[in-house]
Amino acid sequence: MPPILKISNLRKSYDGGFEALKGVSLEIEEGEIIALLGPNGAGKTTLISTVCGITTATAGSVTVGGHDIQTEYREARSMIGLVPQEIALEPFEKVINTVRFSRGLFGKSSKDEKLEQILRQLSLWDKKDSQIRELSGGMKRRVLIAKALAHEPRVLFLDEPTAGVDVELRKDMWDIVAGLKSDGVTIVLTTHYIEEAEAIADRIGVIAKGELLLVEDKAKLMARMGKKQLHVQLTEPIDALPASLKSEHVTLSEDGAELIYTYDTRGERTGITKLLAQVANEGLTLRDVVTRQSSLEDIFVDLVHEDKEAAA
């Protein structure tokens, strides 16, 4: 089955020579969730805006469901729903009318049963007759999602959907996204929250300075690049590492109470048995041993750091 979204060598340049996108290529399968991580100015919003036809690409191509976004704009755009970062809603309009209007823009009939389904899915049905100005910030974001879903798109772009939303509402959003995925909707998410990508995405993309550094299955990325640390907690702190323990993989905590051993999860042997034997030979007594897996945040920071070093 061909990908539902195909981006090929997409470039976007502005007057003055600034390149916001530098040859981005990406294929997304139907029904998957992909999270795009990147610092401010990385090109995440420009990428979404270009795919959605808000910004015109300088070069490259994009197809949605096989429809080119330039030569078959209406067909391609009808398959896309967009939830922007900014909350731009008519404050005195009712929730249901706001969503109904968005549905009508795409030539869809104003079926009340479909509107009810969308509003119930987003826990907005009891607010259907409320004016937008009466809603909380979290509820307004739900209205943005309802507007984006009103014409029944197959690809949904969420540009920083939980920015400024409290933790509880953020987790509600994650549940909403999971529900959309179960309905077969393909979701492209940009976020600053590493835990958001880790919680809901199937694949992770890292973008920096207009370039897609990698796109990989979340679990494979964690396994390929993740590191584990063994924290050997001592009963008595020491002033310095014994000579037998000195290694690029072993460090001493600032308080001298922990030996920190970093190892590769892909290695055939971890070296932990040898380390513990050396600790015993040095006459050091263990209080506890704890292992920690590096998170996506650690991986993301490392990747962006490597990209900066390569550019230097």
C-alpha positions as a Markdown table, in Angstrom:
| # | Residue | x | y | z |
|---|---|---|---|---|
| 1 | Met | 0.0 | 0.0 | 0.0 |
| 2 | Pro | 1.4 | 3.4 | -1.0 |
| 3 | Pro | 2.0 | 5.9 | 1.9 |
| 4 | Ile | -0.9 | 8.3 | 2.6 |
| 5 | Leu | 1.6 | 11.2 | 2.8 |
| 6 | Lys | 4.7 | 11.5 | 0.7 |
| 7 | Ile | 7.1 | 14.4 | 1.0 |
| 8 | Ser | 9.9 | 14.5 | -1.5 |
| 9 | Asn | 13.0 | 16.8 | -1.3 |
| 10 | Leu | 10.8 | 19.7 | 0.1 |
| 11 | Arg | 12.6 | 23.1 | 0.2 |
| 12 | Lys | 11.4 | 26.5 | 1.4 |
| 13 | Ser | 13.6 | 29.6 | 1.0 |
| 14 | Tyr | 12.8 | 33.2 | 1.8 |
| 15 | Asp | 14.0 | 36.5 | 0.5 |
| 16 | Gly | 17.5 | 37.1 | 1.8 |
| 17 | Gly | 18.5 | 33.4 | 1.3 |
| 18 | Phe | 17.2 | 31.9 | 4.6 |
| 19 | Glu | 16.3 | 28.2 | 4.1 |
| 20 | Ala | 13.6 | 27.1 | 6.4 |
| 21 | Leu | 13.4 | 23.6 | 4.9 |
| 22 | Lys | 16.4 | 21.9 | 3.3 |
| 23 | Gly | 15.4 | 19.0 | 1.2 |
| 24 | Val | 13.0 | 17.2 | 3.6 |
| 25 | Ser | 11.8 | 13.8 | 2.5 |
| 26 | Leu | 9.4 | 11.7 | 4.5 |
| 27 | Glu | 6.8 | 8.9 | 3.9 |
| 28 | Ile | 4.0 | 8.3 | 6.4 |
| 29 | Glu | 1.8 | 5.2 | 6.4 |
| 30 | Glu | -1.9 | 5.3 | 6.9 |
| 31 | Gly | -3.0 | 5.0 | 10.5 |
| 32 | Glu | 0.3 | 5.8 | 12.1 |
| 33 | Ile | 1.3 | 8.5 | 14.5 |
| 34 | Ile | 4.6 | 10.3 | 13.9 |
| 35 | Ala | 6.0 | 12.9 | 16.2 |
| 36 | Leu | 8.3 | 15.6 | 15.0 |
| 37 | Leu | 10.7 | 16.9 | 17.6 |
| 38 | Gly | 12.9 | 20.0 | 17.2 |
| 39 | Pro | 13.9 | 23.2 | 18.9 |
| 40 | Asn | 12.3 | 26.6 | 18.1 |
| 41 | Gly | 13.1 | 27.6 | 14.5 |
| 42 | Ala | 13.8 | 24.0 | 13.5 |
| 43 | Gly | 11.3 | 24.1 | 10.6 |
| 44 | Lys | 8.4 | 22.1 | 12.2 |
| 45 | Thr | 5.7 | 24.6 | 11.6 |
| 46 | Thr | 7.0 | 25.6 | 8.2 |
| 47 | Leu | 6.9 | 21.9 | 7.1 |
| 48 | Ile | 3.2 | 21.6 | 8.2 |
| 49 | Ser | 2.3 | 24.9 | 6.7 |
| 50 | Thr | 3.8 | 23.9 | 3.3 |
| 51 | Val | 2.1 | 20.5 | 3.3 |
| 52 | Cys | -1.2 | 22.1 | 4.2 |
| 53 | Gly | -0.9 | 24.7 | 1.4 |
| 54 | Ile | -0.6 | 27.7 | 3.7 |
| 55 | Thr | 3.0 | 28.3 | 2.5 |
| 56 | Thr | 4.2 | 27.6 | -1.1 |
| 57 | Ala | 7.3 | 25.3 | -1.4 |
| 58 | Thr | 10.4 | 26.6 | -3.2 |
| 59 | Ala | 11.1 | 23.1 | -4.5 |
| 60 | Gly | 10.1 | 19.5 | -4.0 |
| 61 | Ser | 6.7 | 17.8 | -4.0 |
| 62 | Val | 4.0 | 16.5 | -1.6 |
| 63 | Thr | 1.2 | 14.1 | -2.2 |
| 64 | Val | -1.7 | 13.2 | 0.2 |
| 65 | Gly | -3.6 | 10.1 | -0.7 |
| 66 | Gly | -1.9 | 10.2 | -4.1 |
| 67 | His | -3.0 | 13.8 | -4.8 |
| 68 | Asp | -0.4 | 16.5 | -5.4 |
| 69 | Ile | -0.8 | 19.5 | -3.1 |
| 70 | Gln | -0.2 | 21.9 | -6.0 |
| 71 | Thr | -1.8 | 20.4 | -9.1 |
| 72 | Glu | -4.7 | 18.7 | -7.1 |
| 73 | Tyr | -5.0 | 21.1 | -4.2 |
| 74 | Arg | -8.7 | 20.7 | -3.4 |
| 75 | Glu | -8.5 | 16.9 | -3.4 |
| 76 | Ala | -5.3 | 16.9 | -1.3 |
| 77 | Arg | -6.5 | 19.6 | 1.2 |
| 78 | Ser | -9.8 | 17.8 | 1.7 |
| 79 | Met | -7.9 | 14.9 | 3.2 |
| 80 | Ile | -6.0 | 17.1 | 5.7 |
| 81 | Gly | -7.1 | 18.5 | 9.0 |
| 82 | Leu | -4.9 | 21.1 | 10.8 |
| 83 | Val | -4.9 | 22.1 | 14.4 |
| 84 | Pro | -2.7 | 25.2 | 14.6 |
| 85 | Gln | -0.6 | 26.4 | 17.5 |
| 86 | Glu | -2.6 | 29.7 | 17.9 |
| 87 | Ile | -6.1 | 29.7 | 19.3 |
| 88 | Ala | -8.0 | 31.8 | 16.7 |
| 89 | Leu | -11.7 | 31.3 | 17.2 |
| 90 | Glu | -14.7 | 33.7 | 17.0 |
| 91 | Pro | -15.4 | 34.4 | 20.7 |
| 92 | Phe | -19.1 | 35.0 | 20.5 |
| 93 | Glu | -20.0 | 32.0 | 18.3 |
| 94 | Lys | -21.4 | 28.8 | 19.7 |
| 95 | Val | -19.3 | 25.7 | 19.7 |
| 96 | Ile | -21.5 | 23.7 | 17.4 |
| 97 | Asn | -21.9 | 26.5 | 14.9 |
| 98 | Thr | -18.1 | 26.9 | 14.8 |
| 99 | Val | -17.6 | 23.3 | 14.0 |
| 100 | Arg | -20.6 | 23.2 | 11.5 |
| 101 | Phe | -19.1 | 26.1 | 9.6 |
| 102 | Ser | -15.7 | 24.3 | 9.2 |
| 103 | Arg | -17.6 | 21.3 | 7.9 |
| 104 | Gly | -19.4 | 23.4 | 5.4 |
| 105 | Leu | -16.2 | 24.9 | 4.0 |
| 106 | Phe | -15.3 | 21.6 | 2.6 |
| 107 | Gly | -18.7 | 21.0 | 1.0 |
| 108 | Lys | -19.8 | 18.5 | 3.6 |
| 109 | Ser | -23.5 | 18.3 | 4.6 |
| 110 | Ser | -24.2 | 19.7 | 8.0 |
| 111 | Lys | -25.3 | 16.4 | 9.5 |
| 112 | Asp | -26.1 | 16.9 | 13.1 |
| 113 | Glu | -25.3 | 13.3 | 13.9 |
| 114 | Lys | -21.8 | 13.6 | 12.6 |
| 115 | Leu | -21.3 | 16.9 | 14.5 |
| 116 | Glu | -22.6 | 15.2 | 17.6 |
| 117 | Gln | -20.2 | 12.3 | 17.1 |
| 118 | Ile | -17.2 | 14.6 | 16.9 |
| 119 | Leu | -18.2 | 16.7 | 19.8 |
| 120 | Arg | -18.9 | 13.7 | 22.0 |
| 121 | Gln | -15.6 | 12.2 | 21.1 |
| 122 | Leu | -13.9 | 15.3 | 22.3 |
| 123 | Ser | -16.1 | 15.7 | 25.4 |
| 124 | Leu | -17.6 | 18.9 | 24.0 |
| 125 | Trp | -21.2 | 17.9 | 23.5 |
| 126 | Asp | -22.4 | 19.4 | 26.8 |
| 127 | Lys | -20.7 | 22.7 | 25.7 |
| 128 | Lys | -22.2 | 22.7 | 22.2 |
| 129 | Asp | -24.4 | 25.8 | 22.9 |
| 130 | Ser | -21.7 | 27.6 | 24.8 |
| 131 | Gln | -20.0 | 30.6 | 23.3 |
| 132 | Ile | -16.3 | 30.1 | 22.7 |
| 133 | Arg | -15.4 | 32.9 | 25.1 |
| 134 | Glu | -17.0 | 30.9 | 27.9 |
| 135 | Leu | -14.6 | 28.0 | 27.5 |
| 136 | Ser | -11.3 | 27.3 | 29.2 |
| 137 | Gly | -8.0 | 27.2 | 27.2 |
| 138 | Gly | -8.1 | 23.4 | 27.2 |
| 139 | Met | -11.6 | 23.3 | 25.9 |
| 140 | Lys | -10.8 | 25.8 | 23.2 |
| 141 | Arg | -8.0 | 23.5 | 22.0 |
| 142 | Arg | -10.6 | 20.7 | 21.8 |
| 143 | Val | -12.8 | 23.0 | 19.6 |
| 144 | Leu | -9.8 | 23.5 | 17.3 |
| 145 | Ile | -9.4 | 19.7 | 17.0 |
| 146 | Ala | -13.2 | 19.4 | 16.4 |
| 147 | Lys | -12.9 | 22.0 | 13.6 |
| 148 | Ala | -10.0 | 20.1 | 12.1 |
| 149 | Leu | -12.0 | 16.8 | 12.2 |
| 150 | Ala | -15.3 | 18.3 | 11.0 |
| 151 | His | -14.7 | 17.4 | 7.3 |
| 152 | Glu | -13.5 | 13.9 | 8.2 |
| 153 | Pro | -9.9 | 14.1 | 7.1 |
| 154 | Arg | -7.6 | 11.1 | 6.9 |
| 155 | Val | -4.5 | 13.0 | 7.9 |
| 156 | Leu | -4.5 | 15.2 | 11.0 |
| 157 | Phe | -1.7 | 17.7 | 11.7 |
| 158 | Leu | -1.4 | 18.7 | 15.4 |
| 159 | Asp | 1.0 | 21.7 | 15.7 |
| 160 | Glu | 2.0 | 21.9 | 19.4 |
| 161 | Pro | -1.5 | 20.8 | 20.5 |
| 162 | Thr | -0.8 | 20.8 | 24.2 |
| 163 | Ala | 1.2 | 24.0 | 24.5 |
| 164 | Gly | 0.0 | 25.9 | 27.6 |
| 165 | Val | -2.3 | 23.0 | 28.6 |
| 166 | Asp | -2.0 | 21.6 | 32.1 |
| 167 | Val | -0.8 | 18.0 | 32.7 |
| 168 | Glu | -4.2 | 16.5 | 33.2 |
| 169 | Leu | -5.6 | 18.0 | 30.0 |
| 170 | Arg | -2.4 | 17.0 | 28.2 |
| 171 | Lys | -3.1 | 13.4 | 29.1 |
| 172 | Asp | -6.7 | 13.7 | 28.0 |
| 173 | Met | -5.3 | 14.9 | 24.6 |
| 174 | Trp | -3.2 | 11.8 | 24.4 |
| 175 | Asp | -6.3 | 9.7 | 24.9 |
| 176 | Ile | -8.0 | 11.6 | 22.2 |
| 177 | Val | -5.1 | 11.0 | 19.8 |
| 178 | Ala | -5.2 | 7.3 | 20.6 |
| 179 | Gly | -8.9 | 7.2 | 19.8 |
| 180 | Leu | -8.4 | 8.9 | 16.5 |
| 181 | Lys | -5.6 | 6.4 | 15.6 |
| 182 | Ser | -8.0 | 3.6 | 16.4 |
| 183 | Asp | -10.4 | 5.2 | 13.8 |
| 184 | Gly | -7.6 | 5.0 | 11.2 |
| 185 | Val | -6.7 | 8.6 | 11.2 |
| 186 | Thr | -3.0 | 9.3 | 10.4 |
| 187 | Ile | -1.5 | 11.9 | 12.8 |
| 188 | Val | 1.5 | 14.1 | 12.5 |
| 189 | Leu | 2.4 | 15.8 | 15.7 |
| 190 | Thr | 4.9 | 18.5 | 16.5 |
| 191 | Thr | 5.8 | 18.9 | 20.1 |
| 192 | His | 8.3 | 20.3 | 22.6 |
| 193 | Tyr | 7.2 | 17.7 | 25.1 |
| 194 | Ile | 9.5 | 14.7 | 24.8 |
| 195 | Glu | 7.3 | 12.6 | 27.0 |
| 196 | Glu | 4.4 | 13.3 | 24.6 |
| 197 | Ala | 6.3 | 11.7 | 21.7 |
| 198 | Glu | 7.4 | 8.9 | 23.9 |
| 199 | Ala | 3.8 | 8.2 | 25.1 |
| 200 | Ile | 1.9 | 8.2 | 21.9 |
| 201 | Ala | 4.0 | 8.1 | 18.7 |
| 202 | Asp | 4.8 | 5.1 | 16.6 |
| 203 | Arg | 7.8 | 6.9 | 15.0 |
| 204 | Ile | 9.9 | 9.8 | 16.0 |
| 205 | Gly | 11.4 | 12.4 | 13.6 |
| 206 | Val | 14.1 | 14.8 | 14.7 |
| 207 | Ile | 14.3 | 18.1 | 12.8 |
| 208 | Ala | 16.9 | 20.9 | 13.3 |
| 209 | Lys | 17.8 | 23.9 | 11.1 |
| 210 | Gly | 15.4 | 22.8 | 8.4 |
| 211 | Glu | 16.8 | 19.3 | 8.0 |
| 212 | Leu | 15.3 | 16.0 | 9.1 |
| 213 | Leu | 18.1 | 14.3 | 11.0 |
| 214 | Leu | 16.3 | 11.0 | 11.3 |
| 215 | Val | 12.9 | 9.3 | 11.3 |
| 216 | Glu | 12.8 | 6.0 | 13.1 |
| 217 | Asp | 10.5 | 3.6 | 15.0 |
| 218 | Lys | 10.3 | 4.8 | 18.6 |
| 219 | Ala | 11.3 | 1.4 | 20.1 |
| 220 | Lys | 14.1 | 0.8 | 17.6 |
| 221 | Leu | 15.4 | 4.3 | 18.2 |
| 222 | Met | 15.5 | 3.8 | 21.9 |
| 223 | Ala | 17.2 | 0.4 | 21.4 |
| 224 | Arg | 19.7 | 1.7 | 18.8 |
| 225 | Met | 20.7 | 4.9 | 20.5 |
| 226 | Gly | 19.6 | 4.4 | 24.1 |
| 227 | Lys | 22.2 | 3.8 | 26.8 |
| 228 | Lys | 21.8 | 2.4 | 30.2 |
| 229 | Gln | 23.5 | 3.5 | 33.3 |
| 230 | Leu | 24.3 | 1.3 | 36.3 |
| 231 | His | 24.4 | 3.4 | 39.5 |
| 232 | Val | 26.5 | 1.6 | 42.2 |
| 233 | Gln | 25.6 | 3.2 | 45.5 |
| 234 | Leu | 28.3 | 2.8 | 48.1 |
| 235 | Thr | 27.8 | 2.6 | 51.8 |
| 236 | Glu | 30.7 | 5.1 | 52.4 |
| 237 | Pro | 31.7 | 7.8 | 49.9 |
| 238 | Ile | 35.2 | 7.8 | 48.4 |
| 239 | Asp | 37.4 | 10.8 | 47.4 |
| 240 | Ala | 38.5 | 9.5 | 44.0 |
| 241 | Leu | 38.1 | 6.5 | 41.6 |
| 242 | Pro | 40.5 | 3.6 | 42.4 |
| 243 | Ala | 43.0 | 3.0 | 39.6 |
| 244 | Ser | 41.4 | -0.3 | 38.6 |
| 245 | Leu | 38.0 | 1.4 | 38.0 |
| 246 | Lys | 39.3 | 4.3 | 35.9 |
| 247 | Ser | 37.6 | 4.1 | 32.5 |
| 248 | Glu | 35.8 | 6.4 | 30.1 |
| 249 | His | 32.7 | 4.4 | 31.0 |
| 250 | Val | 32.9 | 4.8 | 34.8 |
| 251 | Thr | 32.5 | 8.1 | 36.6 |
| 252 | Leu | 32.2 | 9.1 | 40.3 |
| 253 | Ser | 29.3 | 11.2 | 41.5 |
| 254 | Glu | 30.0 | 14.6 | 42.9 |
| 255 | Asp | 29.3 | 13.5 | 46.5 |
| 256 | Gly | 31.5 | 10.4 | 46.0 |
| 257 | Ala | 28.7 | 8.1 | 47.0 |
| 258 | Glu | 28.0 | 6.5 | 43.6 |
| 259 | Leu | 29.9 | 4.9 | 40.8 |
| 260 | Ile | 28.1 | 5.5 | 37.5 |
| 261 | Tyr | 28.8 | 3.0 | 34.8 |
| 262 | Thr | 27.4 | 3.7 | 31.2 |
| 263 | Tyr | 27.1 | 0.8 | 28.8 |
| 264 | Asp | 25.6 | 0.0 | 25.4 |
| 265 | Thr | 22.4 | -2.0 | 25.5 |
| 266 | Arg | 23.4 | -3.5 | 22.1 |
| 267 | Gly | 26.6 | -5.1 | 23.3 |
| 268 | Glu | 26.9 | -8.8 | 23.7 |
| 269 | Arg | 28.4 | -8.3 | 27.2 |
| 270 | Thr | 27.5 | -5.4 | 29.4 |
| 271 | Gly | 30.7 | -5.6 | 31.5 |
| 272 | Ile | 28.7 | -5.3 | 34.7 |
| 273 | Thr | 30.0 | -8.6 | 36.2 |
| 274 | Lys | 33.6 | -7.4 | 35.7 |
| 275 | Leu | 32.8 | -4.0 | 37.2 |
| 276 | Leu | 31.2 | -5.5 | 40.3 |
| 277 | Ala | 34.2 | -7.8 | 40.8 |
| 278 | Gln | 36.6 | -4.9 | 40.6 |
| 279 | Val | 34.5 | -3.0 | 43.1 |
| 280 | Ala | 34.7 | -5.9 | 45.5 |
| 281 | Asn | 38.5 | -6.3 | 45.0 |
| 282 | Glu | 38.9 | -2.6 | 46.0 |
| 283 | Gly | 37.1 | -3.4 | 49.3 |
| 284 | Leu | 34.2 | -1.1 | 48.5 |
| 285 | Thr | 30.8 | -2.1 | 50.0 |
| 286 | Leu | 27.6 | -1.7 | 48.1 |
| 287 | Arg | 24.5 | -0.2 | 49.5 |
| 288 | Asp | 22.3 | -0.6 | 46.4 |
| 289 | Val | 22.5 | -1.0 | 42.6 |
| 290 | Val | 20.1 | 0.8 | 40.3 |
| 291 | Thr | 19.9 | 0.8 | 36.5 |
| 292 | Arg | 18.5 | 3.7 | 34.4 |
| 293 | Gln | 17.5 | 3.8 | 30.7 |
| 294 | Ser | 18.2 | 6.9 | 28.7 |
| 295 | Ser | 15.0 | 8.7 | 27.6 |
| 296 | Leu | 14.1 | 10.1 | 24.2 |
| 297 | Glu | 15.0 | 13.5 | 25.7 |
| 298 | Asp | 18.6 | 12.3 | 26.2 |
| 299 | Ile | 18.7 | 11.0 | 22.6 |
| 300 | Phe | 17.1 | 14.2 | 21.2 |
| 301 | Val | 19.6 | 16.4 | 23.0 |
| 302 | Asp | 22.5 | 14.2 | 21.8 |
| 303 | Leu | 21.3 | 14.3 | 18.1 |
| 304 | Val | 20.9 | 18.1 | 18.1 |
| 305 | His | 24.2 | 18.5 | 19.8 |
| 306 | Glu | 25.9 | 16.3 | 17.1 |
| 307 | Asp | 24.2 | 18.3 | 14.4 |
| 308 | Lys | 25.6 | 21.6 | 15.9 |
| 309 | Glu | 29.1 | 20.1 | 16.1 |
| 310 | Ala | 28.9 | 18.9 | 12.5 |
| 311 | Ala | 27.9 | 22.4 | 11.4 |
| 312 | Ala | 30.7 | 24.1 | 13.3 |
